Amino acid sequence: MRRDWTLARAALCSCVILALAGAGVAPRAYADETPLRVAVTLMPASFGDPFRTLGVPGDWVWRQIFDPLTESDDEGRIVPLLAESFENLGPNTWRFVLREGVRYANGRPFNAFSAKEVFDWLISDEGQATVVGWEMRRVSKVEAQDARTLIFTTWEPDPVLPNRLTSAMMVEPQAWRELGRQGFSRTPVGTGSYLLTDWQNRNGAVVLTANPYAWRPPGVSRVEMYPLRDHASRLQAALSGQLDIIMSLRPEQLDIFRARGFRVHADILRQILAFAFDVTGHPDSPIADVRVRQAFNHAIDRKAISEDILQGFAPPASQGSAPNVFGHNPRLRPYPHDPDKARELLAEAGYPQGFSTEVQVITGTYPNDLEIFAKLQQDLAAVGIDMAFRRVLFSDWIRQYFQGAWRTELFTLAWNTAPHNDALRPMEQYSCLKARPFFCDETLRAGLVAAGREMDTRRREALLHELALEYRRRAPSLLLLEYGHMWVVAPGLSGFRVRTRAPELYRVERVE
C-alpha cells in the first residue's frame, strides 16, 4: 500500500512538471528555501480527504491545500473566496460567479464545470454519507451556466447556503475519480497555495511545497507541520528555535514568548468548550433527567476556571455560540455557580447521595486542559458527582462520533459554529436531525426546521435567540468556556493571520 501511495505521489509531481512545461509557466523563484516550521496538536484522521469531518484539526492542513467558494472574514461575515460574488435569486435559488484563471495544482482549470462535479458528488448518496455532504443536504441540483457561473437549486429555502459552502473544499475532480477517495487522501490536489509532498517523513512532519499554479502564491516555498500533542513539547521546541509558529500554548507561557520577540495571535471565531451528554445511548442513566444535567451546570465554577486557570483568556459560556456569531442571544448569562442548587436538583431527580460517571477526553488540545479537568472533578465532587476521565485518541473519538456509539455517558464535544459562523449548525448537531443522535428532543425539531428555512434575517435571528433559550433549559451539554486557539509567531516573520480557525500560511514571509 505504501508503494502505491509513493507511486501516486510521483505521478502527481510528474503531471505538475509536465503541465508547467507544456503551459510555459515558470514556478516562482524563492531566494530563501528555509522551511516554515509549524506545530499543531493533531493531524486529520482522514488525511487529505476534506469531506469526512469539519473544522480542526483538518482545517490546519486542508486550508493550505484547498479553497472553498466562500470563507469567513475577520469580522465573521461570509465573503467570496473562489467565488467573486454570490446572490440569492429566490427562496430556492443561489447564483455564484467564480474567479477567472484559477488552476488546480496539477494544471487543470478550476471553473464552474469542475466545481459542479465536486458538488454533484457531495449531493450523491455516497457524498451525503460524509459530514460535508450532509451540510449540502438541502441542495437538489447544481448547474454550470457557463465556465464562471454556478446555479444552486435547493429542495427548500436555505438561508445559510453560502455559510455551508465554506466547508466544501474544491478537490480536483479528475484526480478524485482516478485515485479514489483513499488514494486522493494521500495525494490531494486543490487550488490552494501549497501542494502536499509528503504526509509522513521520518520526523513526523507533513511537508507542503509551493503550488506552482497558485492564484495566491505563498511567501515561503516549503512548510513543515509537526503534530506535537503536549504543551511541554511545543514550548521546548519553540524556545530552542526549532519552530516558527506554534499553537495552543498555555496562557502563562505567553509572557515568555513576548519577551523573546514572538507575536501572539488569537482566533476571533471562538468555539464553546463543552462536554456532551449521551442521553440517547444511556436512557437509563441519571443524565437522562434534565434536572441532573442542570445540576452539572450549576456545580461548575466557570469564573474560577477562566480567571485562575486561563488568566481570563476564555470567558465563561452562556450558550452554544460566542458573541460574534449570528444567532447568539445576548440576554443569556452563564449558569451561576450554585452548589446548593445543584444538590437540590440531584435530590429532586432521586440522587441525593450523588452518583459516579465517566467522560471521554482528548488531552493536549486545549490550554491547561489537565488543570481544567481537575477543577471540574473537584466542583462535581462537592455536589456528590464522582466523574472519572478516560483519555482517548482523536481517531477513536471520531469513530465513536460517526457510529453514534459512545462508551461513556459524557464526551468532549465543542459547540463549534466555525466555519459557518452561524448558531444553527451546533444546534443541529445536538438534535434529532443529526444522523445517530446522542441527544434527541423532538420538541426542538420545529424550531430548528423553521430557523433553517427562514430567509428574512431579522426573523431568523429571533428564532435562533429563542432556540438558544430552549437549549439552555434542556441542558444537552455541560457548557464551560468560550475558547479560541492561541498562536505565537517567531521574530523575523510577517503577514501571519488566522481565518476560520486556520492559519493562512501563504501570507507569511521572512523579513530581515
C-alpha positions as CSV (number, residue, x, y, z in Angstrom):
1,M,0.0,0.0,0.0
2,R,2.8,2.4,0.9
3,R,4.4,1.7,-2.5
4,D,1.1,2.6,-4.2
5,W,0.9,6.0,-2.4
6,T,4.5,6.7,-3.3
7,L,3.9,5.9,-7.0
8,A,0.8,8.1,-6.9
9,R,2.7,11.0,-5.4
10,A,5.4,10.6,-8.0
11,A,2.9,10.5,-10.8
12,L,1.2,13.7,-9.5
13,C,4.5,15.5,-9.3
14,S,5.3,14.4,-12.9
15,C,2.0,15.7,-14.0
16,V,2.6,19.1,-12.5
17,I,6.1,19.3,-14.1
18,L,4.8,18.3,-17.5
19,A,1.9,20.6,-17.3
20,L,4.1,23.5,-16.4
21,A,6.4,22.7,-19.3
22,G,3.5,22.5,-21.7
23,A,2.0,25.7,-20.5
24,G,5.2,27.6,-20.4
25,V,4.7,28.6,-16.8
26,A,7.8,29.3,-14.7
27,P,7.4,28.5,-11.0
28,R,8.0,31.4,-8.7
29,A,11.7,31.7,-7.6
30,Y,12.4,31.8,-3.8
31,A,15.7,33.3,-2.7
32,D,15.3,31.6,0.8
33,E,14.4,28.0,0.8
34,T,14.3,27.7,4.6
35,P,11.1,25.8,5.6
36,L,8.4,27.4,7.7
37,R,8.1,25.0,10.7
38,V,4.6,24.9,12.3
39,A,3.5,23.0,15.3
40,V,-0.2,21.9,15.8
41,T,-1.7,19.4,18.2
42,L,-3.2,16.8,15.8
43,M,-3.3,15.8,12.2
44,P,-6.6,14.9,10.4
45,A,-7.6,11.3,10.7
46,S,-8.8,11.3,7.1
47,F,-5.5,12.7,5.8
48,G,-6.3,14.7,2.7
49,D,-10.0,13.8,2.4
50,P,-11.6,17.2,3.3
51,F,-15.1,15.8,3.4
52,R,-15.1,13.3,6.2
53,T,-15.0,15.9,9.0
54,L,-15.3,19.6,9.6
55,G,-13.1,22.1,11.3
56,V,-9.9,21.4,13.2
57,P,-7.5,19.5,13.1
58,G,-8.3,19.0,9.4
59,D,-8.5,22.7,8.5
60,W,-5.0,23.4,9.7
61,V,-3.7,21.3,6.8
62,W,-6.6,21.4,4.3
63,R,-6.9,25.2,4.0
64,Q,-3.3,25.2,2.8
65,I,-4.1,22.8,0.0
66,F,-7.7,23.6,-0.9
67,D,-10.0,26.5,-1.2
68,P,-13.8,26.7,-0.8
69,L,-16.1,29.1,-2.7
70,T,-16.7,31.2,0.4
71,E,-15.0,32.0,3.7
72,S,-15.4,34.0,6.9
73,D,-13.7,37.4,7.0
74,D,-12.0,39.0,10.0
75,E,-15.4,40.1,11.4
76,G,-17.0,36.6,10.9
77,R,-19.0,37.7,7.8
78,I,-19.3,35.2,4.9
79,V,-17.5,36.6,1.8
80,P,-16.5,35.2,-1.6
81,L,-13.2,33.3,-2.0
82,L,-13.0,31.1,-5.1
83,A,-16.3,32.8,-5.9
84,E,-16.1,36.5,-6.9
85,S,-19.7,37.2,-5.8
86,F,-22.9,35.4,-4.9
87,E,-26.6,36.4,-4.7
88,N,-29.9,34.9,-3.7
89,L,-32.2,34.8,-6.7
90,G,-35.2,33.5,-4.8
91,P,-36.1,31.2,-1.8
92,N,-34.6,28.1,-3.5
93,T,-32.0,29.6,-5.9
94,W,-28.5,31.0,-5.5
95,R,-26.1,32.2,-8.1
96,F,-22.3,32.2,-7.6
97,V,-19.9,33.8,-10.1
98,L,-16.4,32.3,-9.9
99,R,-12.9,33.7,-10.2
100,E,-11.3,33.6,-13.6
101,G,-8.0,32.0,-14.4
102,V,-7.7,29.7,-11.3
103,R,-6.0,26.4,-11.8
104,Y,-5.5,23.3,-9.7
105,A,-2.0,22.2,-8.6
106,N,-1.9,19.7,-11.4
107,G,-2.5,22.4,-14.0
108,R,-6.1,21.6,-14.8
109,P,-8.5,24.6,-14.8
110,F,-10.9,25.3,-12.0
111,N,-14.2,26.6,-13.3
112,A,-17.9,26.1,-12.9
113,F,-17.8,22.8,-14.7
114,S,-15.2,21.3,-12.3
115,A,-16.9,22.8,-9.3
116,K,-20.2,21.2,-10.4
117,E,-18.5,17.8,-10.5
118,V,-17.5,18.2,-6.9
119,F,-21.0,19.3,-5.7
120,D,-22.6,16.5,-7.8
121,W,-20.5,14.0,-5.8
122,L,-21.3,15.8,-2.5
123,I,-25.1,15.6,-3.1
124,S,-24.9,11.9,-4.3
125,D,-25.7,9.1,-1.9
126,E,-22.0,8.4,-1.3
127,G,-21.3,12.1,-0.7
128,Q,-24.3,12.6,1.6
129,A,-22.7,10.0,3.9
130,T,-19.9,12.4,4.7
131,V,-20.0,15.3,7.1
132,V,-19.6,17.9,4.4
133,G,-22.1,16.1,2.1
134,W,-24.6,16.2,4.9
135,E,-24.2,20.0,5.0
136,M,-25.2,20.0,1.3
137,R,-28.4,18.0,2.0
138,R,-30.8,20.8,1.0
139,V,-29.2,21.2,-2.4
140,S,-31.2,19.4,-5.1
141,K,-29.3,20.4,-8.2
142,V,-26.1,22.3,-9.3
143,E,-25.9,23.7,-12.8
144,A,-23.0,25.3,-14.6
145,Q,-24.5,28.0,-16.8
146,D,-21.1,28.8,-18.2
147,A,-17.4,28.5,-17.1
148,R,-17.9,31.1,-14.4
149,T,-21.5,30.8,-13.2
150,L,-22.9,28.2,-10.8
151,I,-26.6,27.9,-10.0
152,F,-27.7,26.1,-6.8
153,T,-31.2,24.9,-6.5
154,T,-32.4,23.7,-3.1
155,W,-35.2,21.4,-2.0
156,E,-36.3,24.0,0.5
157,P,-35.2,27.5,1.4
158,D,-31.6,27.5,2.8
159,P,-30.7,31.0,4.1
160,V,-27.2,29.8,5.1
161,L,-26.1,28.0,1.9
162,P,-23.1,30.5,1.4
163,N,-22.1,29.7,5.0
164,R,-22.3,26.0,4.4
165,L,-20.1,26.3,1.3
166,T,-17.2,27.5,3.5
167,S,-16.6,23.8,4.3
168,A,-16.9,22.4,0.8
169,M,-13.3,22.3,-0.5
170,M,-12.8,22.2,-4.2
171,V,-10.9,19.0,-4.9
172,E,-9.7,18.3,-8.4
173,P,-12.4,16.1,-9.7
174,Q,-10.4,14.1,-12.2
175,A,-7.8,13.1,-9.6
176,W,-10.6,12.3,-7.2
177,R,-12.2,9.9,-9.7
178,E,-8.9,8.3,-10.9
179,L,-7.3,7.9,-7.4
180,G,-10.5,7.2,-5.5
181,R,-11.1,8.6,-2.0
182,Q,-8.4,6.6,-0.4
183,G,-5.7,7.4,-2.9
184,F,-6.7,11.0,-3.2
185,S,-6.5,11.4,0.6
186,R,-2.7,10.6,0.3
187,T,-2.1,12.8,-2.7
188,P,-4.6,15.6,-2.6
189,V,-4.9,18.1,-5.4
190,G,-6.5,21.5,-4.8
191,T,-6.3,25.2,-5.8
192,G,-4.6,26.2,-2.5
193,S,-1.2,27.9,-2.1
194,Y,0.5,24.6,-1.3
195,L,0.9,21.2,-2.7
196,L,1.2,18.3,-0.3
197,T,4.5,16.5,-0.9
198,D,4.7,14.0,2.0
199,W,2.3,13.0,4.8
200,Q,4.8,11.3,7.0
201,N,8.6,11.5,6.8
202,R,10.9,10.1,9.4
203,N,10.5,13.0,11.8
204,G,6.7,13.0,11.6
205,A,6.3,16.2,9.6
206,V,3.7,16.9,6.9
207,V,5.5,18.6,4.1
208,L,3.9,21.2,1.9
209,T,5.6,22.9,-1.1
210,A,4.5,25.9,-3.1
211,N,1.8,25.2,-5.7
212,P,3.3,26.4,-8.9
213,Y,-0.2,27.3,-10.2
214,A,-1.4,29.0,-7.0
215,W,-3.6,32.1,-7.6
216,R,-2.3,33.2,-4.2
217,P,1.4,32.4,-4.4
218,P,2.9,31.7,-0.9
219,G,5.6,33.8,0.6
220,V,7.6,30.8,1.8
221,S,8.2,27.8,-0.6
222,R,8.1,25.0,1.9
223,V,6.1,24.3,5.1
224,E,6.7,21.5,7.6
225,M,3.8,20.9,10.0
226,Y,4.5,18.8,13.2
227,P,1.9,17.2,15.4
228,L,3.1,17.8,18.9
229,R,0.4,16.7,21.4
230,D,1.6,18.1,24.7
231,H,2.2,21.7,25.7
232,A,5.7,21.0,27.1
233,S,7.0,19.6,23.7
234,R,5.7,22.6,21.9
235,L,7.2,25.0,24.4
236,Q,10.6,23.4,24.4
237,A,10.7,23.2,20.6
238,A,9.7,26.8,20.2
239,L,12.2,28.2,22.7
240,S,15.0,26.2,21.2
241,G,14.4,27.8,17.8
242,Q,13.1,24.6,16.2
243,L,9.7,26.1,15.4
244,D,8.4,29.3,13.8
245,I,4.7,29.1,14.5
246,I,3.1,27.3,17.5
247,M,-0.5,26.8,18.5
248,S,-2.3,26.1,21.7
249,L,0.2,27.2,24.3
250,R,-0.6,27.8,28.0
251,P,-1.6,31.4,28.8
252,E,1.0,31.8,31.5
253,Q,3.7,31.0,28.9
254,L,2.8,33.9,26.6
255,D,4.9,36.5,28.5
256,I,8.0,34.2,28.0
257,F,7.4,34.4,24.2
258,R,6.7,38.1,24.2
259,A,9.9,38.8,26.0
260,R,11.7,36.9,23.2
261,G,10.1,38.9,20.4
262,F,7.3,36.5,19.5
263,R,3.9,37.8,18.5
264,V,0.7,36.4,19.9
265,H,-2.5,35.8,17.8
266,A,-5.9,34.6,18.9
267,D,-8.8,33.2,17.0
268,I,-11.8,35.5,16.8
269,L,-14.2,32.6,15.9
270,R,-14.5,31.1,19.3
271,Q,-16.0,27.7,19.9
272,I,-17.7,26.6,23.1
273,L,-15.7,24.1,25.2
274,A,-18.3,21.6,26.5
275,F,-19.0,18.0,27.5
276,A,-21.9,16.4,25.6
277,F,-24.4,14.1,27.4
278,D,-25.0,10.9,25.5
279,V,-28.7,10.7,26.5
280,T,-29.7,8.6,23.6
281,G,-27.1,5.9,24.3
282,H,-27.7,5.9,28.0
283,P,-31.5,6.2,28.5
284,D,-31.4,4.6,32.0
285,S,-28.6,6.8,33.3
286,P,-29.0,9.7,35.7
287,I,-28.1,12.1,32.8
288,A,-31.4,11.2,31.1
289,D,-33.1,13.5,33.6
290,V,-32.8,17.2,32.7
291,R,-32.5,18.1,36.4
292,V,-29.3,16.1,36.6
293,R,-27.9,17.8,33.5
294,Q,-28.8,21.2,35.0
295,A,-27.1,20.2,38.3
296,F,-23.9,19.5,36.4
297,N,-24.0,23.0,35.0
298,H,-24.8,24.7,38.4
299,A,-21.9,22.8,40.0
300,I,-19.1,24.3,38.0
301,D,-17.3,27.5,38.9
302,R,-16.6,28.8,35.4
303,K,-15.3,32.1,36.6
304,A,-12.6,30.4,38.6
305,I,-11.6,28.3,35.6
306,S,-11.5,31.3,33.3
307,E,-9.6,33.7,35.7
308,D,-7.4,31.4,37.8
309,I,-6.5,28.7,35.3
310,L,-6.7,30.5,31.9
311,Q,-5.9,34.1,33.1
312,G,-9.1,35.4,31.5
313,F,-8.3,34.2,28.0
314,A,-11.5,32.1,27.8
315,P,-14.6,33.7,29.3
316,P,-17.5,31.6,30.7
317,A,-20.0,30.4,28.1
318,S,-23.7,31.2,28.4
319,Q,-24.9,29.2,25.4
320,G,-23.6,27.2,22.4
321,S,-22.4,30.2,20.4
322,A,-19.9,33.1,21.1
323,P,-21.0,36.8,20.9
324,N,-19.6,37.3,17.4
325,V,-21.7,34.5,15.9
326,F,-25.0,35.1,14.1
327,G,-27.9,33.9,16.4
328,H,-26.0,34.4,19.7
329,N,-28.6,35.5,22.3
330,P,-27.1,38.5,24.3
331,R,-29.8,38.2,27.0
332,L,-28.5,34.8,28.3
333,R,-25.9,34.6,31.1
334,P,-23.7,31.7,32.1
335,Y,-25.2,29.2,34.6
336,P,-24.4,30.7,38.1
337,H,-22.1,28.6,40.3
338,D,-24.6,27.4,42.8
339,P,-23.6,24.1,44.6
340,D,-26.7,24.2,46.8
341,K,-29.0,24.4,43.7
342,A,-27.1,21.5,42.1
343,R,-27.6,19.3,45.2
344,E,-31.3,20.3,45.3
345,L,-31.8,19.3,41.7
346,L,-30.0,16.0,42.2
347,A,-32.2,15.2,45.2
348,E,-35.3,16.1,43.2
349,A,-34.2,13.7,40.5
350,G,-33.7,10.9,43.0
351,Y,-29.9,11.1,43.6
352,P,-29.5,12.8,47.0
353,Q,-26.2,10.9,47.5
354,G,-25.0,11.6,44.0
355,F,-23.6,9.0,41.6
356,S,-20.5,8.1,39.6
357,T,-19.9,8.7,35.9
358,E,-17.2,8.8,33.2
359,V,-16.2,11.2,30.4
360,Q,-14.0,10.7,27.4
361,V,-11.5,13.4,26.8
362,I,-8.8,14.2,24.2
363,T,-5.8,15.8,26.0
364,G,-3.3,18.3,24.7
365,T,-5.7,20.2,22.5
366,Y,-6.8,22.9,24.9
367,P,-4.5,25.1,27.0
368,N,-4.3,23.9,30.6
369,D,-6.7,21.1,29.9
370,L,-5.5,18.9,32.7
371,E,-6.0,21.7,35.3
372,I,-9.4,22.3,33.9
373,F,-10.4,18.7,34.2
374,A,-9.1,18.6,37.8
375,K,-11.2,21.6,38.7
376,L,-14.3,20.0,37.1
377,Q,-13.7,16.9,39.2
378,Q,-13.4,19.0,42.3
379,D,-16.5,21.0,41.7
380,L,-18.6,18.0,40.8
381,A,-17.4,16.0,43.8
382,A,-18.5,18.9,46.0
383,V,-22.2,18.1,45.0
384,G,-21.8,14.3,45.1
385,I,-20.9,13.5,41.4
386,D,-17.8,11.4,41.1
387,M,-16.6,11.9,37.5
388,A,-13.7,9.9,36.1
389,F,-11.8,10.9,33.0
390,R,-10.9,8.4,30.3
391,R,-8.3,9.6,27.7
392,V,-8.9,8.6,24.1
393,L,-7.2,9.3,20.8
394,F,-8.9,11.6,18.3
395,S,-9.1,8.7,15.8
396,D,-11.1,6.7,18.5
397,W,-13.2,9.7,19.3
398,I,-14.2,10.4,15.7
399,R,-15.0,6.7,15.1
400,Q,-17.5,6.8,18.0
401,Y,-18.9,10.1,16.7
402,F,-19.8,8.6,13.3
403,Q,-21.0,5.3,14.8
404,G,-23.1,7.1,17.4
405,A,-21.9,4.5,20.0
406,W,-20.3,6.3,22.9
407,R,-18.7,4.2,25.6
408,T,-19.2,6.8,28.4
409,E,-22.1,9.0,29.5
410,L,-20.2,12.2,28.6
411,F,-17.7,13.1,26.0
412,T,-15.9,16.2,24.8
413,L,-17.7,18.0,22.0
414,A,-17.4,21.7,21.3
415,W,-20.3,23.8,20.2
416,N,-18.5,24.7,17.0
417,T,-20.0,27.3,14.8
418,A,-16.9,27.5,12.5
419,P,-16.6,27.7,9.6
420,H,-20.3,28.7,9.2
421,N,-20.3,31.3,12.0
422,D,-24.0,30.6,12.5
423,A,-25.6,29.4,15.7
424,L,-27.8,26.8,13.9
425,R,-25.0,24.4,13.0
426,P,-24.1,23.2,16.5
427,M,-27.8,23.2,17.5
428,E,-28.5,20.8,14.7
429,Q,-25.6,18.6,15.9
430,Y,-27.2,18.5,19.3
431,S,-30.6,17.4,18.0
432,C,-32.7,14.7,16.4
433,L,-31.7,16.0,13.0
434,K,-28.2,14.5,13.4
435,A,-27.6,11.0,12.0
436,R,-27.3,8.7,15.0
437,P,-28.0,11.5,17.5
438,F,-26.7,11.5,21.1
439,F,-29.3,14.0,22.2
440,C,-32.8,14.0,20.7
441,D,-35.6,16.2,22.0
442,E,-38.5,16.2,19.5
443,T,-39.9,19.5,20.9
444,L,-36.9,21.3,19.4
445,R,-37.4,20.0,15.9
446,A,-40.0,22.5,14.7
447,G,-37.9,25.5,15.8
448,L,-34.7,24.1,14.2
449,V,-36.5,23.4,10.9
450,A,-38.0,26.9,10.9
451,A,-34.7,28.6,11.6
452,G,-33.1,26.5,8.8
453,R,-35.7,27.8,6.3
454,E,-36.4,31.4,7.3
455,M,-34.9,33.8,4.6
456,D,-35.7,37.0,6.5
457,T,-32.6,37.8,8.5
458,R,-34.4,39.5,11.5
459,R,-37.0,36.8,11.9
460,R,-34.3,34.2,11.6
461,E,-32.2,35.8,14.3
462,A,-35.2,35.9,16.6
463,L,-35.9,32.2,16.0
464,L,-32.2,31.4,16.9
465,H,-32.4,33.5,20.1
466,E,-35.5,31.5,21.2
467,L,-33.7,28.3,20.4
468,A,-30.7,29.3,22.4
469,L,-33.0,29.8,25.4
470,E,-34.7,26.4,24.8
471,Y,-31.4,24.6,24.6
472,R,-30.3,26.2,27.9
473,R,-33.4,24.9,29.6
474,R,-32.8,21.4,28.3
475,A,-29.1,21.4,29.1
476,P,-27.9,18.8,26.5
477,S,-24.2,19.6,27.5
478,L,-22.1,20.8,30.3
479,L,-21.2,24.2,29.0
480,L,-17.8,25.6,30.0
481,L,-15.9,28.4,28.2
482,E,-15.7,30.4,25.0
483,Y,-12.5,29.1,23.7
484,G,-10.2,30.1,20.7
485,H,-6.8,28.8,19.9
486,M,-3.7,31.0,20.6
487,W,-0.8,31.1,18.1
488,V,2.7,32.5,18.7
489,V,4.9,33.6,15.7
490,A,8.6,33.9,15.9
491,P,10.6,37.1,15.2
492,G,11.6,37.6,11.5
493,L,8.2,36.6,10.1
494,S,5.4,38.9,8.8
495,G,1.9,38.5,7.4
496,F,0.6,35.8,9.7
497,R,-3.2,35.7,10.1
498,V,-5.8,33.3,11.3
499,R,-9.1,32.8,9.4
500,T,-11.8,30.2,10.0
501,R,-9.6,28.9,12.9
502,A,-6.8,28.0,10.5
503,P,-3.5,29.9,9.8
504,E,-3.2,31.5,6.3
505,L,0.4,30.3,5.8
506,Y,0.6,31.7,2.3
507,R,0.7,35.2,3.7
508,V,3.8,34.5,5.8
509,E,7.1,35.9,4.7
510,R,10.6,36.1,6.2
511,V,11.9,39.6,6.8
512,E,15.2,40.9,7.9
